[in-house]
Amino acid sequence: MLNKKLVIISLVVLILVILVFMSVKQIRDSQKPTIVPTPSSVLPTGINPPLFTPPPVIPTDYIPPFTGAGEATIPPSEQKKMEQETNLRGRLPLTTSNYFLDYDYKEYKFVVKLADPFEQNKQEFINWLKSQGYGDIPQSEFEYLRK
């Protein structure tokens, strides 16, 4: 008896829920926005269009005599050093059995991690730099660490 009542009550509730959802959907579908056409261009009242349109301005090649910035001249030795540093950074990271070369952008230095024997591998690295054409980079630009 109790089971029959529960089944009947749940069916009635289910039917009510279905009816509510259907009515909400019908209301939502029936409310379509009305489209009101608007004019594409409207001249404000009291303002007349111009009677004369000036010709377009054609730019000319004018080079100002002085802009206020001074030309920086870099000595050839400094220029060569900067080019070598840029080329070496482009080859990184470089790994061999005796050393590992990378660049620390935070410190603006090349980091060389050398295996033992430290001094022998350091000299081998310096010889490699010179043989590859990076001899103008000062040793102060390198930080040597043990692997």
Buried (B, 14 or more C-beta within 10 A) or exposed (E): EEEEEEEEEEEEEEEEEEEEEEEEEEEEEEEEEEEEEEEEEEEEEEEEEEEEEEEEEEEEEEEEEEEEEEEEEEEEEEEBBEEBBEEBEEEEEBEEEBBBBBBEEEEEEBBBBBBEEBEEBBEBBBEBBEEEEBBBBEEEBBEBEEE
